[in-house]
Amino acid sequence: MDPADGLAHEIPDIDLFSGLTETERTALAARLALRTLHRGDVLMRQGDEADALYVVLSGRLSVTLEGQNGSVSEIGSGQPVGEIAFLTGSRRTATVTAMRDSLLFALSRVEFDALVGAHPGIWRTLTAMLAKRLARTTSIAHAVHAPPRPRTICVIPAGGSRLSSEFVVALARALRQRARCVVLHGVAARNMLSLGGGLDGPEAISRLNALEAGHDHVLLVADDSLTPWTEKAIRHADLVIAAADYTADAAPNASERFAARFVTPDATRLVLLHPARTKVRGTCRWLETRAVAMHHHVALDGTADVERLVRFIDGRAVGFVAAGGGALAAAHTGVYKALTQAGVAFDIMGGTSAGAALAAAFMMESSPDEIDRAMGEMFVTNRAMRRYTVPRYGLLDHTVFDAELKRLYGEVEIEDLWLPFFAVSTNLTRFAVSVHRTGPLWRAIRASSSIPVLLPPVNTPDGDMLVDGCLLDNTPIKVMRDLKQGPNVVVSFRPPGIDKFDVDYDALPSRGELMRHVFNPLRRGQLPAAPGLVTVLMRALMANRRDFVRELTADDISLVPPIPAGMSFLDWHRHGELFQAAYTWTQDEIANLASAGPPQWLASALEARSAHHGNSSHVHQVT
């Protein structure tokens, strides 16, 4: 490490050094060294000897623990690193890695010992401040913190496409609607950063981080090829957006391959640009060779899609989570109708079982009333869940149900939808939740709603056996939370109360007796009054619902529409009644929320709707 030049004469104003005298601070400054880290460089590893103390001048570092996925915390400018292990003489308790190009002050063990020898008061001051930090750290050890929003965003071209200046301008404009954003292009970047050591020198790192300190977002616009500036922008970014003309060659280019070396998939988004909203086909070719957190379709003839992308970036995307519940799921349509009429627009949708089916329908170009009519046609007129068969693979003829799903959802692939969507199923091979985000839409819904015993499981080419998602996660708020930050509307149901029967267990007939009752119409009324197979099965599935309430935040809205008296899980013929009841109930709930002080995002939606009263707020999706 080289001695820290002029930078070393300014000790960072952090609490660890706040008790030092001016003389002690000057002595400390003389022994500090400047260290430069590039993105991906490991500063320290868990279990290593604590041979130095560090302070971050600019940049961001990630803290990880062995055996745990993802970062447990992040360290930003002005914060010390490794001070506890250093001052207590213990081993490193975590691994620290540079998330972007960073500058740090370093104080080695040799320099520290010499410093304390000359100024013994420094030791007492630092240990006293360390004790305070330990106490504060312990008090917040169990606090849950959302990951920080990406502040430095790099846009690179994807595939065989050149970077769209129209998209960059639209993105910068959308970012500036709510925050301070500065845009840095290649020429301006080279002019500003090449002074004093080039793009990778300490001065360049310091200047970039100074830009961030003065703005909420720094938008780094890469060159069309892998130039030194493109490499620098990628290494310095919290988030990389790979943008391409949808019709271009989908093979990853050199810039994307470079980004994949330094940027994790969860910090990478793919944006596919279209002149206007039309039917999309073949998005899978872009996803087959890329690992990204999410992909976004963006139409350049308006601002809605770019603004939605920014909501995902800022952690403000609004989600719709739809629970399973058989025929009870008809309430989702009424809830959705009332919400959209009130001005609520959703950025992502997902659900389980019948909830997934309805959430997918909302993304198609149909109104809630049309969706309700389609539900009646599927389940009442065409009896999709009433065609019994020889009970070898299931009680119901799955081919009828499958044909209805194909008729309603066609050949649409999930990744071709204009909004992100997911469906949840239960993987009996792996005993885990499966989240469907790509592939045929109808098949994902079929897997998510594959009620055991009633319908045969959906088997994948990989050998997985998929059944109804309600077994493990009937209200998949955690799945939604794993995909994005921001508020959600969560719709779930309380299981209807089972009828009270005075059942004489000993009176339940044997197989022979039951057959005689079944084939003799005059004796059917003599059967004991007891819940049937389907009623017991559906209640058993609902009883194992995951406790989703703990996943809710203050910005989420949980809606539990009441179920009409006597309605069961398979009363599809009452869909219209439930649709209207849920619609009216949700209107009242929205009014109650508005008067009681709703979350800010909902208040903004209601105010915008009020300002444009009379305009339809239903968002149609082209598939």
C-alpha positions as CSV (number, residue, x, y, z in Angstrom):
1,M,0.0,0.0,0.0
2,D,1.2,3.5,-0.8
3,P,1.1,6.2,1.8
4,A,-2.0,8.3,1.6
5,D,-1.2,11.5,-0.1
6,G,-3.1,14.7,0.6
7,L,-6.2,12.6,1.3
8,A,-4.6,11.2,4.5
9,H,-4.6,14.7,6.1
10,E,-8.4,14.7,6.4
11,I,-9.5,12.1,8.8
12,P,-13.1,11.0,8.1
13,D,-15.6,12.4,10.6
14,I,-16.8,9.1,12.1
15,D,-17.7,8.2,15.7
16,L,-14.8,5.8,16.1
17,F,-12.4,8.8,15.8
18,S,-14.6,11.5,17.3
19,G,-12.9,11.4,20.7
20,L,-9.4,12.0,19.4
21,T,-7.6,15.3,20.0
22,E,-6.3,17.3,17.2
23,T,-2.7,16.2,17.9
24,E,-3.8,12.5,17.9
25,R,-5.8,13.0,14.6
26,T,-2.8,14.5,12.9
27,A,-0.6,11.6,14.1
28,L,-3.2,9.1,12.9
29,A,-3.4,10.8,9.5
30,A,0.3,10.5,9.0
31,R,0.2,6.7,9.3
32,L,-2.9,6.0,7.1
33,A,-2.5,4.5,3.7
34,L,-4.8,4.8,0.7
35,R,-6.2,1.5,-0.8
36,T,-8.1,1.2,-4.0
37,L,-10.5,-1.7,-4.5
38,H,-12.1,-2.6,-7.8
39,R,-15.5,-4.2,-8.0
40,G,-15.3,-7.8,-6.9
41,D,-12.0,-7.4,-4.9
42,V,-12.1,-9.1,-1.5
43,L,-10.9,-6.8,1.3
44,M,-11.0,-9.5,4.0
45,R,-12.1,-13.1,4.4
46,Q,-14.0,-14.7,7.3
47,G,-11.5,-16.3,9.6
48,D,-8.5,-14.3,8.5
49,E,-6.2,-12.5,11.0
50,A,-7.3,-8.9,11.6
51,D,-4.1,-7.2,10.4
52,A,-5.6,-3.8,9.5
53,L,-8.4,-1.4,10.2
54,Y,-10.2,0.3,7.3
55,V,-12.4,3.3,6.7
56,V,-14.4,3.7,3.5
57,L,-13.7,7.0,1.8
58,S,-16.0,6.3,-1.1
59,G,-17.8,3.3,-2.6
60,R,-19.8,0.4,-1.2
61,L,-18.8,-2.9,0.3
62,S,-20.8,-6.1,0.9
63,V,-20.6,-8.2,4.0
64,T,-21.3,-11.9,3.7
65,L,-21.2,-14.9,6.1
66,E,-20.2,-18.5,5.3
67,G,-23.2,-20.7,4.8
68,Q,-25.6,-17.8,4.1
69,N,-26.8,-16.7,0.8
70,G,-26.6,-13.0,-0.2
71,S,-25.3,-10.0,1.7
72,V,-26.1,-9.6,5.4
73,S,-25.2,-5.9,5.3
74,E,-23.5,-3.2,3.3
75,I,-20.9,-0.6,4.2
76,G,-20.9,2.8,2.7
77,S,-18.8,6.0,2.7
78,G,-17.5,7.2,6.0
79,Q,-17.9,3.9,7.8
80,P,-15.2,1.8,9.4
81,V,-14.5,-1.8,8.4
82,G,-13.2,-4.6,10.6
83,E,-12.6,-2.3,13.6
84,I,-14.1,-4.8,16.1
85,A,-11.8,-7.7,15.2
86,F,-8.8,-5.4,14.8
87,L,-9.1,-3.7,18.2
88,T,-10.1,-6.9,20.1
89,G,-7.4,-9.0,18.5
90,S,-9.9,-11.6,17.2
91,R,-10.3,-13.2,13.7
92,R,-12.4,-11.7,11.0
93,T,-16.1,-12.6,11.5
94,A,-17.2,-12.0,7.9
95,T,-16.0,-11.6,4.3
96,V,-16.1,-8.1,2.9
97,T,-16.1,-7.5,-0.9
98,A,-16.2,-4.4,-3.0
99,M,-19.6,-3.9,-4.7
100,R,-18.1,-1.2,-6.8
101,D,-14.8,0.6,-7.3
102,S,-14.0,2.0,-3.8
103,L,-11.4,4.0,-1.9
104,L,-10.4,3.2,1.7
105,F,-8.0,4.4,4.3
106,A,-6.0,1.5,5.9
107,L,-4.2,1.4,9.2
108,S,-1.9,-1.6,9.5
109,R,-1.2,-3.4,12.8
110,V,2.5,-2.2,12.6
111,E,1.5,1.4,12.1
112,F,-1.2,1.2,14.8
113,D,1.2,-0.2,17.4
114,A,3.7,2.6,16.6
115,L,0.9,5.2,16.8
116,V,-0.3,3.9,20.2
117,G,3.3,3.8,21.5
118,A,3.7,7.5,20.8
119,H,0.2,8.5,21.8
120,P,-1.2,6.1,24.5
121,G,-4.4,8.1,24.9
122,I,-5.5,6.9,21.4
123,W,-6.0,3.4,22.7
124,R,-8.2,4.4,25.6
125,T,-10.3,6.6,23.3
126,L,-10.7,4.0,20.6
127,T,-11.7,1.2,23.0
128,A,-14.3,3.4,24.7
129,M,-15.8,4.3,21.3
130,L,-15.7,0.6,20.4
131,A,-17.7,-0.4,23.5
132,K,-20.4,2.1,22.5
133,R,-20.5,0.7,18.9
134,L,-20.7,-2.9,20.2
135,A,-23.7,-1.9,22.4
136,R,-25.4,-0.2,19.6
137,T,-24.7,-3.1,17.2
138,T,-26.2,-5.6,19.7
139,S,-29.3,-3.6,20.1
140,I,-30.1,-3.7,16.4
141,A,-28.7,-7.1,15.6
142,H,-32.2,-8.6,15.0
143,A,-33.6,-5.6,13.1
144,V,-34.7,-6.3,9.5
145,H,-33.4,-3.9,6.9
146,A,-34.4,-3.7,3.3
147,P,-31.5,-3.7,0.9
148,P,-30.5,-0.2,-0.2
149,R,-31.9,1.2,-3.5
150,P,-29.5,1.2,-6.4
151,R,-28.1,4.7,-6.8
152,T,-25.6,4.2,-9.6
153,I,-27.2,2.7,-12.7
154,C,-25.2,1.7,-15.7
155,V,-27.0,1.2,-19.1
156,I,-25.3,-1.1,-21.6
157,P,-26.4,-2.4,-25.0
158,A,-27.6,-6.0,-25.1
159,G,-27.3,-8.5,-27.9
160,G,-26.6,-7.1,-31.4
161,S,-28.3,-3.8,-30.6
162,R,-26.9,-0.3,-30.3
163,L,-27.8,1.6,-27.2
164,S,-31.1,3.5,-27.8
165,S,-30.6,7.3,-27.0
166,E,-34.4,7.5,-26.9
167,F,-34.6,5.0,-24.1
168,V,-31.7,6.7,-22.2
169,V,-33.4,10.1,-22.4
170,A,-36.8,8.6,-21.3
171,L,-35.1,6.7,-18.4
172,A,-33.3,9.8,-17.2
173,R,-36.5,11.8,-17.4
174,A,-38.4,9.2,-15.4
175,L,-35.7,9.1,-12.7
176,R,-35.7,12.9,-12.4
177,Q,-39.5,13.0,-11.7
178,R,-38.8,12.1,-8.1
179,A,-35.1,12.4,-7.5
180,R,-31.9,14.3,-8.4
181,C,-30.3,12.4,-11.3
182,V,-27.1,13.2,-13.2
183,V,-26.3,11.5,-16.6
184,L,-22.7,10.7,-17.5
185,H,-21.9,9.7,-21.1
186,G,-18.6,8.4,-22.4
187,V,-17.1,11.6,-23.7
188,A,-18.0,13.7,-20.7
189,A,-16.9,10.8,-18.4
190,R,-13.5,10.5,-20.1
191,N,-13.0,14.3,-19.9
192,M,-13.9,14.4,-16.2
193,L,-12.3,11.2,-15.0
194,S,-9.1,10.9,-17.0
195,L,-7.4,13.6,-15.0
196,G,-5.0,12.5,-12.4
197,G,-4.4,8.8,-13.1
198,G,-7.0,7.7,-15.7
199,L,-10.3,5.9,-15.4
200,D,-9.1,3.4,-12.8
201,G,-7.1,5.8,-10.6
202,P,-8.1,7.0,-7.1
203,E,-9.1,10.4,-8.4
204,A,-11.6,8.9,-10.9
205,I,-13.1,6.7,-8.2
206,S,-13.4,9.7,-5.8
207,R,-15.0,11.9,-8.5
208,L,-17.6,9.3,-9.4
209,N,-18.5,8.7,-5.7
210,A,-18.6,12.5,-5.2
211,L,-21.2,12.7,-8.0
212,E,-23.3,10.1,-6.2
213,A,-23.0,12.1,-2.9
214,G,-24.6,15.0,-4.7
215,H,-27.4,13.2,-6.4
216,D,-30.0,10.5,-5.7
217,H,-29.1,8.7,-9.0
218,V,-26.1,8.6,-11.2
219,L,-26.9,7.2,-14.7
220,L,-23.8,5.9,-16.4
221,V,-24.3,5.5,-20.1
222,A,-21.9,2.9,-21.6
223,D,-20.5,3.0,-25.1
224,D,-21.8,0.7,-27.8
225,S,-18.7,-1.5,-27.4
226,L,-16.6,-2.7,-24.6
227,T,-14.4,0.3,-24.1
228,P,-12.4,1.3,-20.9
229,W,-15.3,3.6,-20.1
230,T,-17.9,0.8,-20.4
231,E,-15.8,-1.4,-18.2
232,K,-15.5,1.4,-15.6
233,A,-19.2,2.1,-15.7
234,I,-20.1,-1.5,-15.2
235,R,-17.7,-2.0,-12.3
236,H,-19.0,1.2,-10.6
237,A,-22.7,0.4,-10.9
238,D,-25.1,-0.8,-8.3
239,L,-27.4,-1.9,-11.1
240,V,-26.8,-2.8,-14.7
241,I,-29.6,-2.4,-17.3
242,A,-28.9,-4.3,-20.5
243,A,-31.2,-2.7,-23.1
244,A,-31.9,-3.9,-26.7
245,D,-34.1,-3.5,-29.6
246,Y,-36.4,-6.6,-29.3
247,T,-35.8,-7.6,-32.9
248,A,-32.0,-7.6,-32.7
249,D,-29.7,-10.6,-32.5
250,A,-30.1,-12.0,-28.9
251,A,-26.6,-13.4,-28.5
252,P,-24.9,-11.7,-25.5
253,N,-22.3,-9.2,-26.5
254,A,-18.8,-8.4,-25.0
255,S,-20.2,-5.8,-22.6
256,E,-22.8,-8.2,-21.3
257,R,-20.2,-10.9,-20.8
258,F,-17.9,-8.5,-19.0
259,A,-20.8,-7.4,-16.8
260,A,-21.6,-11.1,-15.9
261,R,-18.1,-11.4,-14.4
262,F,-18.6,-8.5,-12.0
263,V,-22.4,-8.1,-11.5
264,T,-24.7,-10.6,-9.8
265,P,-27.9,-11.6,-11.6
266,D,-30.0,-9.9,-8.9
267,A,-28.3,-6.6,-9.8
268,T,-29.0,-7.0,-13.6
269,R,-32.1,-6.2,-15.5
270,L,-32.9,-6.9,-19.2
271,V,-34.9,-4.2,-21.0
272,L,-36.4,-5.1,-24.4
273,L,-37.5,-2.1,-26.4
274,H,-40.5,-2.0,-28.8
275,P,-41.7,0.9,-30.9
276,A,-45.3,0.4,-29.5
277,R,-47.3,-2.2,-27.6
278,T,-48.0,-5.1,-29.9
279,K,-48.2,-8.9,-29.4
280,V,-44.8,-10.2,-28.3
281,R,-43.5,-13.6,-29.3
282,G,-40.1,-15.3,-28.6
283,T,-38.8,-13.5,-25.6
284,C,-37.3,-16.8,-24.5
285,R,-34.5,-16.4,-27.0
286,W,-33.3,-13.4,-24.9
287,L,-33.5,-15.3,-21.6
288,E,-31.9,-18.6,-22.5
289,T,-28.4,-17.2,-22.3
290,R,-28.8,-14.6,-19.6
291,A,-29.2,-14.6,-15.8
292,V,-31.1,-11.5,-14.8
293,A,-33.3,-10.5,-11.9
294,M,-36.1,-9.6,-14.2
295,H,-36.8,-8.6,-17.8
296,H,-39.0,-5.7,-18.8
297,H,-40.8,-5.0,-22.1
298,V,-40.8,-1.2,-22.8
299,A,-42.8,0.5,-25.5
300,L,-41.1,3.7,-26.6
301,D,-44.3,5.5,-27.8
302,G,-45.3,6.4,-24.3
303,T,-43.9,6.8,-20.8
304,A,-45.8,4.2,-18.8
305,D,-43.4,1.3,-19.3
306,V,-40.3,3.3,-18.5
307,E,-42.0,4.8,-15.4
308,R,-42.8,1.2,-14.3
309,L,-39.2,0.2,-14.7
310,V,-38.1,3.1,-12.5
311,R,-40.6,2.0,-9.8
312,F,-38.9,-1.4,-9.8
313,I,-35.5,0.3,-9.5
314,D,-36.7,2.6,-6.7
315,G,-38.5,-0.2,-4.8
316,R,-42.0,1.3,-5.4
317,A,-43.5,-1.3,-7.8
318,V,-47.0,-2.2,-6.8
319,G,-47.8,-5.9,-6.7
320,F,-51.1,-7.9,-6.7
321,V,-51.0,-11.2,-4.8
322,A,-53.9,-13.5,-5.4
323,A,-54.6,-16.5,-3.0
324,G,-56.0,-19.8,-4.0
325,G,-59.4,-20.9,-2.9
326,G,-61.3,-22.8,-5.7
327,A,-64.5,-21.1,-6.6
328,L,-63.9,-18.5,-3.9
329,A,-61.3,-17.0,-6.2
330,A,-64.1,-15.4,-8.2
331,A,-63.9,-12.6,-5.5
332,H,-60.5,-11.6,-7.0
333,T,-62.2,-10.3,-10.1
334,G,-64.5,-8.0,-8.0
335,V,-61.6,-6.8,-5.9
336,Y,-59.5,-6.0,-9.0
337,K,-62.4,-4.2,-10.7
338,A,-62.9,-1.9,-7.7
339,L,-59.2,-1.2,-7.3
340,T,-58.6,-0.3,-10.9
341,Q,-61.6,1.9,-11.0
342,A,-60.2,3.7,-8.0
343,G,-57.0,4.4,-9.9
344,V,-54.7,1.6,-8.7
345,A,-52.4,0.3,-11.4
346,F,-50.3,-2.8,-10.8
347,D,-46.7,-3.4,-12.0
348,I,-46.5,-7.1,-11.3
349,M,-49.0,-9.9,-10.5
350,G,-48.9,-13.4,-9.2
351,G,-50.8,-16.0,-7.3
352,T,-51.5,-19.5,-6.4
353,S,-54.0,-22.0,-7.9
354,A,-57.2,-20.2,-9.0
355,G,-55.7,-17.0,-7.8
356,A,-52.9,-17.4,-10.3
357,A,-55.5,-18.1,-13.0
358,L,-57.3,-14.8,-12.2
359,A,-54.1,-12.8,-11.9
360,A,-53.1,-14.0,-15.4
361,A,-56.5,-13.1,-16.8
362,F,-56.1,-9.6,-15.5
363,M,-53.0,-9.2,-17.6
364,M,-54.9,-10.2,-20.8
365,E,-56.9,-7.7,-22.8
366,S,-60.2,-8.3,-21.0
367,S,-62.4,-6.3,-18.6
368,P,-63.2,-7.8,-15.2
369,D,-66.8,-8.3,-16.3
370,E,-65.6,-10.3,-19.4
371,I,-63.3,-12.4,-17.1
372,D,-66.3,-13.2,-14.8
373,R,-68.3,-14.3,-17.8
374,A,-65.4,-16.5,-19.1
375,M,-65.2,-18.1,-15.6
376,G,-68.9,-19.0,-15.8
377,E,-68.5,-20.4,-19.3
378,M,-65.5,-22.5,-18.2
379,F,-66.7,-23.9,-14.9
380,V,-70.5,-23.8,-15.3
381,T,-71.3,-24.1,-19.0
382,N,-68.4,-26.4,-19.9
383,R,-68.2,-28.1,-16.5
384,A,-64.4,-28.0,-16.4
385,M,-64.3,-29.3,-12.8
386,R,-67.3,-31.6,-13.0
387,R,-66.3,-34.2,-15.5
388,Y,-65.6,-37.3,-13.4
389,T,-63.6,-40.2,-14.8
390,V,-62.3,-43.6,-13.8
391,P,-60.2,-42.8,-10.7
392,R,-56.9,-44.1,-12.0
393,Y,-54.9,-40.8,-12.2
394,G,-57.5,-38.5,-10.7
395,L,-61.2,-38.2,-10.0
396,L,-61.7,-35.6,-12.8
397,D,-61.0,-35.8,-16.5
398,H,-58.1,-33.5,-16.7
399,T,-58.3,-33.2,-20.5
400,V,-61.4,-31.1,-20.2
401,F,-59.8,-28.7,-17.7
402,D,-56.6,-28.5,-19.9
403,A,-58.6,-27.8,-23.0
404,E,-60.4,-24.9,-21.3
405,L,-57.2,-23.4,-20.1
406,K,-55.7,-23.6,-23.6
407,R,-58.8,-22.0,-25.0
408,L,-58.7,-19.1,-22.6
409,Y,-55.0,-18.4,-22.4
410,G,-54.0,-19.6,-25.9
411,E,-50.3,-20.0,-26.7
412,V,-49.1,-17.1,-24.6
413,E,-45.7,-17.5,-22.9
414,I,-45.3,-15.9,-19.5
415,E,-42.2,-14.1,-20.6
416,D,-44.1,-12.5,-23.5
417,L,-46.5,-10.7,-21.1
418,W,-46.0,-7.0,-20.9
419,L,-46.0,-7.1,-17.1
420,P,-44.1,-9.6,-14.9
421,F,-46.2,-12.5,-13.7
422,F,-45.6,-15.6,-11.6
423,A,-47.6,-18.7,-10.5
424,V,-46.8,-20.9,-7.6
425,S,-47.1,-24.7,-7.5
426,T,-45.9,-27.4,-5.0
427,N,-43.0,-29.6,-6.1
428,L,-43.6,-33.0,-4.6
429,T,-40.3,-34.3,-6.0
430,R,-38.2,-31.6,-4.2
431,F,-40.7,-30.9,-1.4
432,A,-40.5,-27.2,-2.2
433,V,-42.3,-24.3,-3.8
434,S,-41.9,-23.9,-7.5
435,V,-42.3,-20.4,-9.0
436,H,-43.3,-20.3,-12.7
437,R,-42.0,-17.2,-14.4
438,T,-41.4,-18.5,-17.9
439,G,-43.0,-21.1,-20.2
440,P,-46.6,-21.6,-21.4
441,L,-49.0,-19.6,-19.3
442,W,-51.8,-22.2,-19.4
443,R,-49.4,-24.9,-18.2
444,A,-48.2,-22.8,-15.3
445,I,-51.8,-22.2,-14.2
446,R,-52.5,-25.9,-14.7
447,A,-49.6,-26.9,-12.4
448,S,-50.5,-24.2,-9.8
449,S,-54.1,-25.5,-9.6
450,S,-53.5,-29.2,-9.8
451,I,-55.6,-30.3,-6.8
452,P,-54.2,-33.6,-5.6
453,V,-56.6,-36.6,-6.1
454,L,-59.0,-34.5,-8.2
455,L,-56.5,-33.9,-11.0
456,P,-53.3,-35.7,-12.0
457,P,-50.1,-33.8,-11.2
458,V,-48.2,-31.9,-13.9
459,N,-44.9,-33.7,-14.6
460,T,-41.9,-31.7,-16.0
461,P,-39.2,-33.0,-18.4
462,D,-36.8,-32.8,-15.4
463,G,-38.9,-35.4,-13.6
464,D,-40.6,-33.0,-11.1
465,M,-44.1,-33.7,-10.0
466,L,-46.1,-30.5,-9.5
467,V,-49.4,-30.1,-7.7
468,D,-51.5,-27.2,-6.3
469,G,-49.4,-24.5,-4.8
470,C,-51.9,-24.1,-1.9
471,L,-50.1,-27.0,-0.1
472,L,-47.1,-24.9,0.7
473,D,-47.9,-21.3,-0.1
474,N,-51.5,-20.4,-0.7
475,T,-50.9,-16.6,-0.4
476,P,-47.4,-16.1,-2.0
477,I,-46.5,-12.7,-0.6
478,K,-43.0,-13.9,0.2
479,V,-42.5,-14.9,-3.4
480,M,-43.6,-11.5,-4.5
481,R,-41.3,-9.9,-1.8
482,D,-38.3,-11.9,-3.1
483,L,-38.9,-10.6,-6.6
484,K,-39.3,-6.9,-5.8
485,Q,-39.5,-4.3,-3.1
486,G,-42.5,-2.0,-2.7
487,P,-46.2,-2.2,-1.7
488,N,-48.6,-5.0,-2.5
489,V,-52.3,-5.7,-2.4
490,V,-52.8,-9.1,-0.9
491,V,-56.1,-10.8,-1.4
492,S,-56.9,-14.0,0.6
493,F,-59.8,-15.9,2.0
494,R,-61.0,-17.3,5.3
495,P,-62.1,-20.9,4.8
496,P,-65.9,-21.0,4.9
497,G,-67.3,-22.6,8.1
498,I,-68.0,-26.3,7.6
499,D,-71.6,-27.2,8.2
500,K,-72.3,-28.8,11.5
501,F,-73.5,-32.3,11.0
502,D,-74.6,-34.7,13.7
503,V,-72.7,-37.6,12.0
504,D,-73.0,-41.1,13.4
505,Y,-69.6,-42.5,12.4
506,D,-70.8,-46.0,13.0
507,A,-73.6,-45.4,10.5
508,L,-71.2,-44.7,7.6
509,P,-72.0,-47.5,5.0
510,S,-69.6,-50.2,3.8
511,R,-68.7,-50.4,0.1
512,G,-71.5,-52.9,-0.6
513,E,-74.1,-50.8,1.2
514,L,-72.9,-47.7,-0.4
515,M,-73.2,-49.2,-3.9
516,R,-76.7,-50.3,-3.2
517,H,-77.6,-46.8,-2.1
518,V,-75.9,-45.3,-5.2
519,F,-77.7,-47.5,-7.7
520,N,-81.1,-47.3,-6.0
521,P,-82.3,-43.7,-6.3
522,L,-85.0,-44.4,-3.7
523,R,-82.3,-45.1,-1.1
524,R,-79.9,-42.2,-1.8
525,G,-81.7,-39.9,0.7
526,Q,-81.1,-42.5,3.4
527,L,-77.3,-41.9,3.4
528,P,-75.8,-40.4,6.6
529,A,-75.4,-36.6,6.4
530,A,-71.6,-36.2,6.3
531,P,-69.1,-34.0,4.4
532,G,-68.1,-35.5,1.0
533,L,-64.7,-36.4,-0.3
534,V,-64.1,-33.1,-2.1
535,T,-65.2,-31.0,0.8
536,V,-62.8,-32.7,3.2
537,L,-60.0,-32.6,0.6
538,M,-60.3,-28.9,-0.1
539,R,-60.6,-28.0,3.6
540,A,-57.5,-30.1,4.3
541,L,-55.5,-28.2,1.6
542,M,-56.6,-24.9,2.9
543,A,-55.8,-25.8,6.5
544,N,-52.1,-26.1,5.7
545,R,-51.9,-22.5,4.5
546,R,-48.6,-20.7,5.1
547,D,-48.8,-17.9,7.6
548,F,-48.3,-15.0,5.3
549,V,-49.3,-12.2,7.7
550,R,-45.7,-11.9,9.0
551,E,-44.5,-11.0,5.5
552,L,-46.8,-7.9,5.3
553,T,-45.4,-4.4,5.7
554,A,-47.0,-1.1,6.6
555,D,-47.3,-0.3,2.9
556,D,-49.1,-3.5,2.1
557,I,-52.9,-3.7,2.0
558,S,-54.5,-7.0,3.0
559,L,-58.0,-7.6,1.7
560,V,-60.1,-10.6,2.9
561,P,-63.5,-10.3,1.1
562,P,-66.4,-12.0,2.9
563,I,-67.8,-15.2,1.4
564,P,-71.6,-15.5,0.9
565,A,-73.2,-17.8,3.4
566,G,-73.2,-21.5,2.5
567,M,-70.8,-21.1,-0.4
568,S,-68.1,-23.9,-0.8
569,F,-64.9,-24.3,-2.7
570,L,-66.6,-25.9,-5.7
571,D,-69.7,-23.7,-6.0
572,W,-68.6,-22.3,-9.4
573,H,-72.2,-21.5,-10.3
574,R,-72.2,-18.7,-7.7
575,H,-69.2,-16.9,-9.4
576,G,-71.4,-13.9,-10.4
577,E,-72.8,-13.5,-7.0
578,L,-69.3,-13.5,-5.4
579,F,-67.9,-11.2,-8.0
580,Q,-70.5,-8.5,-7.4
581,A,-70.3,-8.9,-3.6
582,A,-66.5,-8.6,-3.6
583,Y,-66.7,-5.6,-5.9
584,T,-69.1,-3.7,-3.6
585,W,-67.2,-4.7,-0.5
586,T,-63.9,-3.5,-1.9
587,Q,-65.4,-0.2,-2.9
588,D,-66.4,0.2,0.8
589,E,-63.0,-0.9,2.0
590,I,-61.3,1.7,-0.3
591,A,-63.5,4.4,1.1
592,N,-62.6,3.3,4.6
593,L,-58.9,3.3,3.8
594,A,-59.2,6.8,2.2
595,S,-60.8,8.2,5.3
596,A,-58.5,6.5,7.8
597,G,-55.3,7.6,6.1
598,P,-54.0,5.0,3.5
599,P,-50.4,4.3,2.6
600,Q,-48.8,7.1,0.6
601,W,-48.8,5.1,-2.7
602,L,-52.6,4.4,-2.4
603,A,-53.3,8.0,-1.4
604,S,-51.4,9.2,-4.6
605,A,-53.4,6.7,-6.8
606,L,-56.7,7.9,-5.3
607,E,-55.8,11.5,-5.7
608,A,-54.7,11.0,-9.3
609,R,-58.0,9.2,-10.0
610,S,-60.0,12.0,-8.5
611,A,-58.1,14.6,-10.6
612,H,-59.0,12.7,-13.7
613,H,-62.5,11.6,-12.8
614,G,-64.4,10.0,-15.6
615,N,-61.3,8.4,-17.3
616,S,-61.1,4.6,-17.3
617,S,-58.1,3.4,-15.2
618,H,-58.2,-0.2,-16.4
619,V,-54.8,-1.1,-17.8
620,H,-55.2,-3.4,-20.8
621,Q,-52.4,-5.8,-21.6
622,V,-51.6,-6.9,-25.2
623,T,-50.5,-10.5,-25.3
